[in-house]
């Protein structure tokens, strides 16, 4: 028997405050407003914070996306990247530039999600 996975796109109309503490792994809790970008590396995730620090956690990006589901500012733009749109400087069809000299690719299938998050 396979366990049913929750559908990621469902929000049920509930929005979470970006100032609530989110469990990111290994007894570490962060506020969503502190997160600039999350990058994935197999089953690990690198969380880039607004103070310039980078935290590595053993939680995959899928699980982090589920935990950050109700936060409207954080959007998944690529298979391996999630960004906080509050820290977005510029973007084009294929690449997003963030503050703190961070950048990431934008998937052609996730481009719409970014546009929706920016207009929200």
C-alpha positions as CSV (number, residue, x, y, z in Angstrom):
1,X,0.0,0.0,0.0
2,X,1.3,3.4,-1.0
3,X,0.7,6.4,1.3
4,X,-1.3,9.2,-0.3
5,X,0.7,12.3,-0.7
6,X,-0.8,15.7,-0.1
7,X,-1.3,17.8,-3.1
8,X,1.2,20.7,-2.9
9,X,-0.9,23.2,-4.8
10,X,-3.8,23.0,-2.3
11,X,-3.9,25.9,0.1
12,X,-7.4,25.5,1.5
13,X,-7.6,29.3,1.7
14,X,-5.3,29.5,4.7
15,X,-2.3,31.8,4.6
16,X,0.5,31.6,7.1
17,X,2.2,34.6,8.5
18,X,5.9,34.9,7.3
19,X,6.7,35.7,10.9
20,X,5.7,32.3,12.3
21,X,8.4,29.9,13.1
22,X,8.8,27.1,10.5
23,X,10.6,23.8,11.4
24,X,13.3,23.3,8.9
25,X,15.0,20.3,10.4
26,X,17.3,19.2,13.3
27,X,15.8,21.3,16.0
28,X,16.1,24.4,13.8
29,X,13.2,26.8,13.4
30,X,13.2,29.9,11.2
31,X,10.9,32.6,10.3
32,X,9.8,32.6,6.6
33,X,10.7,36.3,6.3
34,X,14.4,35.4,7.1
35,X,14.7,33.0,4.1
36,X,16.0,34.4,0.9
37,X,16.5,31.2,-1.1
38,X,16.4,27.5,-0.6
39,X,18.5,25.3,-2.9
40,X,18.4,21.5,-3.0
41,X,21.2,19.0,-3.2
42,X,19.7,15.4,-3.4
43,X,18.2,15.0,0.1
44,X,19.9,18.1,1.7
45,X,18.8,21.7,1.4
46,X,20.8,24.8,1.7
47,X,18.9,27.7,3.2
48,X,20.3,31.2,2.5
49,X,19.3,33.7,5.1
50,X,18.9,37.5,4.9
51,X,21.9,38.0,7.2
52,X,24.2,36.3,4.7
53,X,24.4,33.0,6.5
54,X,23.8,29.6,4.8
55,X,22.4,26.7,6.7
56,X,22.5,23.1,5.5
57,X,19.6,20.9,6.7
58,X,18.9,17.2,6.0
59,X,15.4,17.9,5.0
60,X,14.6,17.7,1.3
61,X,13.1,20.6,-0.6
62,X,9.8,18.8,-1.1
63,X,9.2,18.6,2.7
64,X,10.2,22.3,3.1
65,X,7.8,23.3,0.4
66,X,5.0,21.5,2.3
67,X,5.9,23.3,5.5
68,X,6.0,26.7,3.8
69,X,2.8,26.0,1.8
70,X,0.7,28.8,3.3
71,X,3.5,31.5,3.1
72,X,2.6,33.6,0.0
73,X,6.1,35.1,-0.5
74,X,8.0,31.9,-0.9
75,X,7.6,30.2,-4.3
76,X,9.2,27.3,-6.0
77,X,10.7,28.4,-9.3
78,X,12.7,25.4,-10.2
79,X,13.1,21.7,-9.3
80,X,16.0,22.6,-7.0
81,X,15.2,26.2,-5.9
82,X,12.6,28.1,-3.9
83,X,12.9,31.9,-3.5
84,X,11.4,34.6,-1.4
85,X,9.9,37.2,-3.8
86,X,10.6,40.0,-1.3
87,X,14.3,39.6,-2.0
88,X,13.9,39.4,-5.8
89,X,15.8,42.1,-7.7
90,X,15.3,41.2,-11.3
91,X,14.2,38.2,-13.3
92,X,13.8,37.2,-17.0
93,X,12.6,34.1,-18.7
94,X,15.3,31.9,-17.5
95,X,17.0,33.4,-14.4
96,X,16.2,35.2,-11.2
97,X,18.6,37.6,-9.5
98,X,18.2,38.0,-5.7
99,X,19.9,40.2,-3.1
100,X,23.2,39.1,-1.6
101,X,24.5,38.1,-5.1
102,X,22.3,35.0,-5.3
103,X,20.8,33.8,-8.5
104,X,18.9,30.8,-9.6
105,X,17.3,29.4,-12.8
106,X,13.6,29.6,-13.5
107,X,11.9,26.5,-14.9
108,X,9.6,27.2,-17.9
109,X,6.8,25.2,-16.1
110,X,7.2,27.2,-12.8
111,X,7.4,30.6,-14.5
112,X,3.6,31.1,-14.0
113,X,3.9,30.4,-10.3
114,X,6.4,33.2,-10.0
115,X,4.2,35.6,-11.9
116,X,1.2,34.8,-9.7
117,X,3.3,35.2,-6.5
118,X,4.5,38.6,-7.7
119,X,1.0,39.8,-8.4
120,X,-0.5,38.5,-5.2
